[in-house]
Amino acid sequence: MKNRLKDKRFILGLERAITSVYPEFKKENRRAKLALIKAISIASPVETELFDTEKYASYIILYKTLRKHGTSPQTVNKMLEKYPLFVWEGNLWDSEKGEAKRYQPSKELIDIVDHFADDKYSDLYVSYNDHSGNHLILLDTLPTNLKEEDVIYSCTAEIDTEALSMYTKKIMRSKEKYCKIVNLQMTLAVAKKMNGKLEQRYSKCRSGRLISRGVESVQNMGKEARAYAFNGCYDIDFQSAHYRILNHLVEDDFIAFYAENSDMVRNRISEDLDIPMKSVKVLLLAILYGTPLTLSSGSAIVKTLGKEKGKEFIEHRTVAGIIRGVKDSVDELEESGVLDSIMKEYDIPATKALSYYIQNIEAMILNYCIQYYKPEALFYDGFITKEDVDVKMLERNILEDLEYDIKITKEKLGQNLSHLMTREPVADYHLEKFI
């Protein structure tokens, strides 16, 4: 359609900032400058391992996205050799994106983005595609009547730039990974240029989840950063949503026990094995996602816990019960035909199809919630809103209308930045059967 945009991206006007670090950059031709600037702006933070404990382990720069935005990957690679703002560390395969180079940002990139955020003369551009090709224009000149083809939901996140700036400076003084710092810096830089208002545009990925893209996206922002960025708002979170959804699809004692007592179970496993609670959480989710729990070098469990602790984890009574429960659930749902359409459409095994099926249900529940409450931003398992949500009423409505028993928590952001976890009451079970 003539008036439709495709793949709109904010591009940071980084020329002045890069020149402040690399004076020779000013002498490059315009095409070469734009190639590097676009690559920095469209690079996406990802996890090095799907279930690694590091939130932002690396960045990827997709060749097909570079080409969509009028830039040659070859030119980008040459510019990165001269100006190593991203350092290549290998290739990454992702089921959604295909193969892409994996990068670590440099200390110089942190300085450049920081310079850009504080430079009142720097500009924001928009790169987009329409029927006539790729365009790069100043944000202020973007036609307001044009809409993106693949965006199915949008909202505006109002960011407390002063508080987020304080947090960003705090982590810059810490030992945080450069990836996390750069990601927050870019979001902050765009928020400053946009007077604190960041448009969040969501499209549906193949698993059914709603995904937002671009440097203005806050979807991958960590919980501590959210407390600063959305100071005074409410963070609404679905607790152990995937296991609770699975508990509605099958009958299994260990699945039910973990779904109802997730915090207690994770804490007990963490204490029994002397491993971080966060590692327990991500690995239990990995089990549900069908990640092979082998003890071979390079596997998710060995990377997270090491071989010895990984073996203890797999053999733990509760974990072993959950592993059996997930396997039996996959077999049952595959035999009943529930997963057939997903398996055929995406040519994936039943274990992966189950995760897609559950994520589709999770997206449906999220979509239901935002009919009642206006969100500032959506996350995979919840949302942020300025409204004081009645979580008990929302839980009842979801149960009555969608027939899913979801546990929802609410936290007012900015009130408790330490984010101490509150424990859920333990359901009436015979604990010795599971622990």
BELQUI-V456748 format. One record per helix or strand of 3 or more residues. SS is the DSSP state (~ for helix, > for strand). FROM is the first residue (numbers start at 0). TO is the last residue. If there is no record, write none. Layout:
SS;FROM;TO / SS;FROM;TO
//
This chain:
>;3;11 / ~;14;20 / ~;22;26 / ~;29;41 / >;43;45 / >;57;60 / ~;62;67 / ~;72;81 / >;85;93 / >;97;104 / ~;106;117 / >;123;129 / >;132;137 / ~;138;140 / >;152;157 / ~;160;171 / ~;177;192 / >;196;203 / >;209;211 / ~;222;228 / >;233;238 / ~;240;248 / ~;252;259 / ~;261;272 / ~;276;287 / ~;299;304 / ~;306;314 / ~;316;335 / ~;339;345 / ~;349;371 / >;374;378 / >;381;384 / ~;390;401 / >;406;411 / ~;430;432
//
